[in-house]
């Protein structure tokens, strides 16, 4: 089980070895724990975005691939600073 289809390098468990309910509720992996309450962990533009409730920070693996930080801003966000509510910061 992985966070999403693009984040294959992070594994939370194998459904052939553990029930999916057990994997899903096990927050011992910091990424799994973070994904359940990601808004407080997001950084940069994503953290300040007025549309965060809609996209939820999108795919974290892009941020990790570009910045090395899973919780950094999504570099593929196409919205301008003005559109997300930063007013051109």
Secondary structure, DSSP 8 states (H G I E B T S, - for coil): --SSTT-TT-----TTTS-HHHHHH---SHHHHHHHTGGGT--HHHHH-TTHHHHTT--HHHHHHHHS-TTS--TT----HHHHT----
